[in-house]
Amino acid sequence: MKKSNSVWNEMLKPVVVLTVICIVVSAALAGANSITAPIIAKNAALAADASRIELLPEATDGFDSVEIQMEGITEMHKAKNGAGYVISCQGSGYGGPIKIMVAYDNDGTIVSVKILELSETPGVGDRVQTDPSFLAQFVGINGELKKGDNVDTISGATISSTATIEALNAAHKAFNEKAKGIVVEELTFEDQVAQYFGNMTALEVTHEDVLEAYTSDKGTVLVTEGNGNGIIGTEHPSGVALKAYVSFDETGVITGVMFDAEASETKGLGTKVAEEDYINKFVGATDGEGADILAGATYSSKGAKEAVNKAAAAFAAING
């Protein structure tokens, strides 16, 4: 009998006591969580609504969430009293995502913009947040933002500025789709090529660096590849070379360039070689040497220049 009591006291009793304690504590925590969770959620919602009301003060009754799945958009809310919309969006900056909140009236005009979070270089990229004139330029615009047209970037902070503009353009697209029912069909890269170069007819060209060749409204188009970030970098998993479409007039002057950067380069960084202000650096030249190396897109820039130089050398060889 003593042995039985000893086993109970020394082995079984502690286990039973601990088990009971765990059950009681778990039940208490579950009960506390059931009470506090709704309060925490409500407070978080009120805090988020406060940020939205700061941007759209007329939305005095709060907001309703709008369901949306779109690249660059994290949340969308409609004012309960019909005052407008507030959209949370983000773009890929130099140091990481730039998170932004933008308010629209019911016509789609930007009422106010606020940067919520960024990791840009102090004194350089973070000027998109600290320079009030940069964000102020967006207020009052209704439509797509175009660099050098209706908005400007900050000198020395091009990547951060462009990321902000791209995020706001995504928000504009979301507003059009959800508030106005306007759905813009995205063109495939092939459609963009056809639109950019005009009527294209395949040519038979034999050259080791030429993948494809065409006649077009912009002249002879040669398709080549360069080693961008997809091949020699570490940030992009594609393992795909940067493909370039380069057109020439009869004298060998470049009349147009397109890069299939989305297929091979890091979005928001390397893909900047496909932007109009960069590809225009090649137009009017006879090779790619005059184009800059973009900050944050070194591999992609070198790959772009390599592809254009291959096309220029091939054009000279074919027509030599």
C-alpha positions as CSV (number, residue, x, y, z in Angstrom):
1,M,0.0,0.0,0.0
2,K,2.8,2.4,0.8
3,K,4.4,1.6,-2.6
4,S,1.1,2.5,-4.3
5,N,0.9,5.8,-2.4
6,S,4.5,6.5,-3.2
7,V,3.9,6.1,-7.0
8,W,0.8,8.4,-6.7
9,N,2.6,11.1,-4.8
10,E,5.9,11.0,-6.7
11,M,4.8,10.3,-10.3
12,L,1.1,10.5,-11.0
13,K,-0.1,13.3,-8.8
14,P,2.3,16.0,-10.2
15,V,1.2,15.0,-13.7
16,V,-2.5,15.3,-12.8
17,V,-2.0,18.6,-11.0
18,L,0.0,20.1,-14.0
19,T,-2.6,18.9,-16.4
20,V,-5.4,20.5,-14.4
21,I,-3.5,23.7,-14.2
22,C,-2.9,23.7,-17.9
23,I,-6.6,23.1,-18.6
24,V,-7.6,25.9,-16.2
25,V,-5.0,28.4,-17.6
26,S,-6.0,27.5,-21.2
27,A,-9.6,28.0,-20.5
28,A,-8.9,31.3,-18.8
29,L,-6.8,32.5,-21.8
30,A,-9.4,31.4,-24.2
31,G,-12.1,33.3,-22.3
32,A,-9.9,36.4,-22.0
33,N,-9.1,36.2,-25.8
34,S,-12.8,35.9,-26.6
35,I,-13.4,39.1,-24.7
36,T,-10.3,41.1,-25.8
37,A,-10.0,40.0,-29.5
38,P,-13.1,41.9,-30.7
39,I,-11.9,44.9,-28.7
40,I,-8.5,44.8,-30.2
41,A,-9.9,44.3,-33.7
42,K,-12.3,47.2,-33.2
43,N,-9.5,49.5,-32.0
44,A,-7.3,48.5,-35.0
45,A,-10.2,49.2,-37.3
46,L,-10.7,52.6,-35.7
47,A,-7.0,53.4,-36.0
48,A,-7.1,52.5,-39.6
49,D,-10.2,54.5,-40.2
50,A,-8.6,57.5,-38.4
51,S,-5.8,57.4,-41.0
52,R,-8.3,57.3,-43.8
53,I,-10.4,60.1,-42.4
54,E,-7.2,62.1,-42.1
55,L,-6.9,61.9,-45.9
56,L,-10.7,62.2,-46.6
57,P,-12.1,64.3,-43.7
58,E,-15.6,64.4,-45.3
59,A,-15.9,60.6,-44.6
60,T,-17.4,61.3,-41.2
61,D,-19.3,58.0,-40.9
62,G,-16.3,55.8,-41.5
63,F,-15.6,53.3,-44.3
64,D,-16.7,50.0,-45.8
65,S,-14.0,47.7,-47.2
66,V,-14.1,47.0,-51.0
67,E,-12.9,43.6,-52.1
68,I,-10.1,43.8,-54.6
69,Q,-7.3,41.7,-55.9
70,M,-4.9,43.8,-58.0
71,E,-1.1,44.0,-58.1
72,G,0.2,46.9,-56.1
73,I,-3.1,47.3,-54.1
74,T,-3.3,46.2,-50.5
75,E,-6.7,47.7,-49.4
76,M,-9.5,49.7,-50.8
77,H,-12.3,51.5,-48.8
78,K,-15.4,53.4,-49.7
79,A,-16.7,56.2,-47.5
80,K,-20.0,55.1,-45.9
81,N,-21.5,58.6,-46.6
82,G,-20.4,58.5,-50.2
83,A,-17.6,61.1,-49.9
84,G,-15.1,59.1,-51.9
85,Y,-12.6,56.3,-51.7
86,V,-9.3,55.7,-49.9
87,I,-6.8,53.2,-51.4
88,S,-3.7,51.6,-49.9
89,C,-1.1,50.8,-52.5
90,Q,2.6,50.2,-52.7
91,G,5.5,50.3,-55.2
92,S,9.0,48.8,-55.2
93,G,11.5,51.4,-54.0
94,Y,15.3,51.2,-53.7
95,G,15.2,49.9,-50.2
96,G,12.0,47.9,-50.3
97,P,8.2,48.6,-50.6
98,I,7.0,52.1,-50.4
99,K,3.5,51.9,-48.7
100,I,1.1,54.7,-49.6
101,M,-2.5,55.8,-48.9
102,V,-4.3,58.0,-51.4
103,A,-7.8,59.5,-51.2
104,Y,-10.1,60.2,-54.2
105,D,-13.3,62.1,-54.6
106,N,-16.1,60.4,-56.5
107,D,-14.9,61.7,-59.8
108,G,-11.4,60.0,-59.3
109,T,-9.5,63.2,-58.5
110,I,-6.8,62.8,-56.0
111,V,-7.7,64.6,-52.8
112,S,-4.6,63.8,-50.7
113,V,-1.6,61.4,-50.5
114,K,0.3,60.1,-47.6
115,I,3.3,57.8,-47.4
116,L,2.8,55.3,-44.6
117,E,6.1,53.4,-44.7
118,L,9.4,53.3,-46.6
119,S,13.0,52.1,-46.2
120,E,14.6,54.5,-48.7
121,T,18.1,56.1,-48.2
122,P,17.9,59.0,-45.7
123,G,18.3,62.3,-47.4
124,V,18.0,60.8,-50.9
125,G,15.1,58.4,-51.6
126,D,13.2,59.3,-48.5
127,R,12.7,62.8,-49.9
128,V,9.5,61.4,-51.5
129,Q,8.1,61.6,-48.0
130,T,10.0,64.5,-46.5
131,D,9.7,66.9,-49.5
132,P,6.1,68.2,-49.3
133,S,6.1,69.5,-52.8
134,F,6.6,66.0,-54.2
135,L,3.3,64.6,-52.8
136,A,1.5,67.9,-53.3
137,Q,1.9,67.7,-57.0
138,F,-0.4,64.7,-57.2
139,V,-3.4,66.5,-55.6
140,G,-6.0,67.6,-58.1
141,I,-4.9,65.1,-60.8
142,N,-7.6,63.0,-62.4
143,G,-6.1,60.3,-64.6
144,E,-2.9,58.4,-65.2
145,L,0.3,60.0,-63.8
146,K,3.0,60.5,-66.5
147,K,6.6,61.4,-65.6
148,G,7.7,64.6,-67.3
149,D,4.1,65.3,-68.4
150,N,1.8,65.9,-65.4
151,V,4.2,64.9,-62.6
152,D,7.9,65.1,-61.9
153,T,10.4,62.9,-60.2
154,I,12.9,64.1,-57.6
155,S,16.5,64.5,-58.9
156,G,18.7,61.9,-57.3
157,A,15.7,59.9,-56.1
158,T,14.4,58.5,-59.4
159,I,13.8,55.0,-58.2
160,S,11.8,56.1,-55.1
161,S,9.9,58.7,-57.1
162,T,9.0,56.2,-59.9
163,A,7.9,53.6,-57.3
164,T,5.5,56.2,-55.8
165,I,4.1,57.1,-59.2
166,E,3.7,53.5,-60.2
167,A,1.8,52.8,-56.9
168,L,-0.5,55.7,-57.4
169,N,-1.2,54.6,-61.0
170,A,-2.1,51.2,-59.6
171,A,-4.5,53.0,-57.2
172,H,-6.0,55.0,-60.1
173,K,-6.6,51.7,-62.0
174,A,-8.3,50.2,-59.0
175,F,-10.5,53.3,-58.6
176,N,-11.6,53.1,-62.2
177,E,-12.4,49.4,-62.0
178,K,-14.3,49.4,-58.7
179,A,-15.8,52.9,-58.6
180,K,-16.5,53.5,-62.3
181,G,-16.6,49.9,-63.7
182,I,-13.9,50.7,-66.2
183,V,-11.7,47.6,-66.7
184,V,-8.5,48.2,-68.7
185,E,-7.3,45.1,-70.5
186,E,-3.6,44.6,-70.1
187,L,-1.7,44.1,-73.3
188,T,0.6,41.2,-73.6
189,F,4.3,42.0,-74.4
190,E,3.7,40.7,-77.9
191,D,0.8,43.1,-78.4
192,Q,2.9,46.0,-77.0
193,V,5.7,45.1,-79.5
194,A,3.2,45.1,-82.4
195,Q,1.7,48.4,-81.2
196,Y,5.1,50.1,-80.8
197,F,6.8,49.0,-84.1
198,G,3.7,49.0,-86.3
199,N,3.3,46.6,-89.2
200,M,5.8,43.8,-88.7
201,T,6.8,41.2,-91.3
202,A,9.3,38.4,-90.5
203,L,12.7,38.5,-92.2
204,E,15.1,35.7,-92.8
205,V,18.4,36.8,-91.3
206,T,21.4,34.7,-90.5
207,H,23.5,36.0,-87.7
208,E,24.7,34.4,-84.5
209,D,23.3,37.1,-82.2
210,V,20.0,37.6,-84.0
211,L,17.1,35.6,-82.6
212,E,14.4,37.1,-84.9
213,A,14.2,39.8,-87.5
214,Y,11.4,41.9,-89.0
215,T,10.6,44.8,-91.2
216,S,8.4,47.4,-89.5
217,D,7.1,50.9,-89.6
218,K,10.1,52.0,-87.6
219,G,12.6,50.1,-89.9
220,T,14.4,46.9,-89.6
221,V,13.9,45.2,-86.2
222,L,16.5,42.8,-84.8
223,V,15.9,40.8,-81.7
224,T,18.8,40.0,-79.5
225,E,19.6,39.2,-75.8
226,G,21.8,40.6,-73.1
227,N,22.9,39.1,-69.7
228,G,20.7,41.1,-67.4
229,N,19.8,40.4,-63.8
230,G,17.9,37.2,-64.7
231,I,21.2,35.6,-65.8
232,I,24.0,37.0,-63.7
233,G,22.2,38.5,-60.7
234,T,21.0,36.9,-57.5
235,E,17.7,38.7,-56.9
236,H,15.7,37.3,-59.8
237,P,14.9,33.5,-60.1
238,S,14.1,33.6,-63.8
239,G,17.4,32.5,-65.2
240,V,16.3,34.2,-68.4
241,A,18.3,36.6,-70.6
242,L,17.0,40.1,-71.2
243,K,15.4,40.2,-74.7
244,A,15.6,43.4,-76.8
245,Y,13.8,44.5,-79.9
246,V,15.8,47.2,-81.7
247,S,14.8,48.9,-84.9
248,F,17.1,50.8,-87.3
249,D,16.6,53.1,-90.2
250,E,18.6,52.5,-93.5
251,T,21.7,54.3,-92.1
252,G,21.9,52.2,-88.9
253,V,20.4,54.8,-86.6
254,I,18.3,53.4,-83.8
255,T,14.6,54.3,-84.2
256,G,13.1,52.3,-81.4
257,V,13.8,49.9,-78.6
258,M,11.8,47.6,-76.4
259,F,13.0,45.3,-73.6
260,D,11.0,42.3,-72.4
261,A,12.1,43.1,-68.8
262,E,9.1,41.7,-67.0
263,A,10.2,38.2,-68.2
264,S,13.7,38.3,-66.8
265,E,14.4,41.3,-64.5
266,T,13.5,42.2,-60.9
267,K,10.2,44.1,-60.8
268,G,10.5,47.7,-59.8
269,L,14.3,47.7,-60.2
270,G,15.6,45.9,-63.3
271,T,12.3,46.4,-65.1
272,K,13.1,50.2,-65.2
273,V,15.2,49.6,-68.3
274,A,11.8,49.1,-70.1
275,E,10.5,52.5,-69.2
276,E,10.1,55.2,-71.9
277,D,12.6,57.6,-70.4
278,Y,15.4,55.0,-70.4
279,I,14.8,53.4,-73.8
280,N,14.7,56.8,-75.4
281,K,18.4,57.2,-74.4
282,F,19.1,54.7,-77.2
283,V,16.9,56.3,-79.9
284,G,18.9,58.4,-82.3
285,A,22.2,56.7,-81.5
286,T,24.0,53.9,-83.5
287,D,24.8,51.7,-80.5
288,G,24.0,51.4,-76.8
289,E,27.1,53.1,-75.3
290,G,25.5,56.4,-74.6
291,A,22.9,55.0,-72.2
292,D,23.4,55.3,-68.5
293,I,23.8,52.6,-65.9
294,L,20.7,52.9,-63.7
295,A,21.2,53.0,-59.9
296,G,19.7,49.8,-58.4
297,A,19.5,48.2,-61.8
298,T,23.2,47.7,-62.7
299,Y,23.0,44.2,-64.1
300,S,19.8,45.0,-66.1
301,S,21.3,48.2,-67.5
302,K,24.4,46.4,-68.6
303,G,22.3,43.7,-70.2
304,A,20.2,46.3,-72.0
305,K,23.3,47.9,-73.4
306,E,24.8,44.6,-74.4
307,A,21.6,43.6,-76.3
308,V,21.5,46.9,-78.1
309,N,25.2,46.7,-79.0
310,K,24.7,43.2,-80.4
311,A,21.8,44.4,-82.5
312,A,23.8,47.4,-83.8
313,A,26.8,45.1,-84.6
314,A,24.5,42.6,-86.3
315,F,22.8,45.3,-88.4
316,A,26.2,46.6,-89.6
317,A,27.4,43.1,-90.5
318,I,24.2,42.2,-92.3
319,N,24.2,45.5,-94.3
320,G,27.9,45.9,-94.6
